[in-house]
Amino acid sequence: MAYAWCYVNNVTNPPKTLKLTMGVASDDGIQVEVNRREVFNLSTPRGAGSAGEVQNRFPVLLLPGGNLIQIKT
């Protein structure tokens, strides 16, 4: 099991929530949280795919200001 965190700063002017699509790939299961809310969870083992391949896409909302993204594999 491994965790990764990053902050994404939404600096839109005037401040607004951004509706975006996030893409991920993983060798096994993966869980993604944005601002401590689960936005994606895949618990099925699978192969990693080819380099640069996006295996899953899902919608995310980025609030104005800092947004914490956590990825657990």
N, C-alpha and C positions, 0 to 999 in steps of 0.2 A: 504494500500500500504506500502511496506517495501523495503528497499535497503540493499544490502550487497556488500562489496568490499573486494578484496584481491589481493595481488601481487604474481605472480609466476615468479621466476627468472630462466631463461634458461641459464645455464652455460656450454653449450656444448663447447668442445674444439677440433678442431677449431670451431668458432661460426657458427651455422647454424640454419635455421628455422625448428622447429619441427612440423610435421603434426600429430595431436593426435585426439582422440575421447573423447568428454566430455559427461557425463550422468547426467541427472537431474530428479527430481520428484517434483511435486507441488500439492497443494490442489485446486488451481485455475489457472489462467493464470500466465505465467512466461516469462520474457525477459532476455536474456543473451547477454552481450557485452564483447568483448575482444579488448582491446586497442581502446575503443570508437567506435567500429564497431559492429553492431548487427550481431550475429551469430545464434540466435535462438529466436523465438517469438511464443508463443501459447496463444491465447486470449480466449480459450474455457474453461468454468468452468468444473471441474472434481473432482472426489474423490482422496484422497491422496494416495491410494493404501496401500500395506502392508509395514511394517518397512523394510528399506533397499532396497526397490524395485526401480529400475531405469526405469522410464516411457518413457524417450526420450533420444536418443543418436544423436550426430551431430559432424561434423568435426570442429576442431579449429586449428589455426596456432599460435604457440608461437615464437615470434621473439627473436633473441639473446638479453640477458639482461632482464630487468624488463618488465613484462606484467601485465597490470591492467585488472582484471576481475570484472565486475559489474553484479549483479543479482537483478532483480526487480520482486517482486511478488505482 
